[in-house]
Amino acid sequence: MTQLNGRVLIPTNIYKIVFDPRMNMGAAYYVKNEAGKDCQVLSISELEKIAGINFFPNLPVSVKDQKLDLPVPSK
């Protein structure tokens, strides 16, 4: 996090998790909070290691380790 004017916290990275319950698979988009098109698609396990958060505590690690094939955003 960075701080603007000593008050407002601004995240340095942004993520969005997508989970398909029919396929029992998920993945996450992960980007730096800056101009550009660099985007990574990570498994839920990879994102949890980076963020230090257990997003789905009841989801088995074997499911979190799989990566749903997400389209890379074009814009």
C-alpha positions as CSV (number, residue, x, y, z in Angstrom):
1,M,0.0,0.0,0.0
2,T,1.1,3.5,-0.6
3,Q,-0.4,6.6,1.0
4,L,-1.7,9.7,-0.6
5,N,-1.3,13.0,1.3
6,G,-0.6,11.0,4.4
7,R,-4.2,9.9,4.7
8,V,-5.6,7.8,1.8
9,L,-4.2,4.2,1.4
10,I,-3.8,3.1,-2.2
11,P,-3.3,-0.6,-3.0
12,T,-0.2,-1.3,-5.0
13,N,-1.8,-4.4,-6.6
14,I,-5.3,-5.4,-7.5
15,Y,-6.8,-8.9,-7.8
16,K,-10.1,-10.5,-8.8
17,I,-10.9,-14.1,-8.1
18,V,-13.2,-16.0,-10.5
19,F,-14.6,-19.4,-9.3
20,D,-16.8,-21.7,-11.4
21,P,-18.7,-24.0,-9.0
22,R,-19.8,-26.3,-11.9
23,M,-16.2,-27.0,-12.8
24,N,-15.0,-26.7,-9.2
25,M,-12.1,-24.6,-10.4
26,G,-11.0,-21.0,-10.0
27,A,-8.2,-18.6,-10.8
28,A,-7.3,-14.9,-10.2
29,Y,-6.4,-11.9,-12.2
30,Y,-3.5,-10.0,-10.6
31,V,-2.2,-6.6,-11.7
32,K,-0.1,-3.8,-10.5
33,N,-2.2,-0.7,-9.8
34,E,-0.6,1.4,-12.5
35,A,-1.1,2.2,-16.1
36,G,-0.3,-0.6,-18.5
37,K,-1.7,-3.9,-19.6
38,D,0.5,-6.4,-17.6
39,C,-1.9,-8.9,-16.1
40,Q,-1.2,-12.3,-14.6
41,V,-3.6,-15.2,-14.2
42,L,-2.8,-17.1,-11.0
43,S,-4.2,-20.1,-9.2
44,I,-6.0,-19.3,-6.0
45,S,-3.1,-20.9,-4.1
46,E,-0.6,-18.6,-5.7
47,L,-2.7,-15.5,-4.9
48,E,-3.2,-16.7,-1.3
49,K,0.6,-16.9,-0.9
50,I,1.1,-13.4,-2.3
51,A,-1.8,-11.8,-0.3
52,G,-1.3,-13.8,2.9
53,I,-5.1,-14.4,3.0
54,N,-7.0,-17.7,2.9
55,F,-9.8,-16.7,0.6
56,F,-11.7,-20.0,0.6
57,P,-10.9,-21.8,3.9
58,N,-13.3,-24.7,3.1
59,L,-11.9,-25.3,-0.4
60,P,-9.4,-28.2,-0.7
61,V,-5.8,-27.2,-1.6
62,S,-6.0,-29.6,-4.5
63,V,-8.8,-27.4,-6.0
64,K,-7.0,-24.1,-5.2
65,D,-3.8,-25.4,-6.9
66,Q,-5.6,-25.9,-10.2
67,K,-5.9,-22.9,-12.5
68,L,-9.1,-22.2,-14.4
69,D,-8.3,-21.1,-18.0
70,L,-9.3,-17.4,-17.9
71,P,-9.1,-15.1,-20.9
72,V,-6.4,-12.4,-20.6
73,P,-8.1,-9.0,-20.7
74,S,-7.4,-7.1,-23.9
75,K,-8.0,-3.6,-22.6
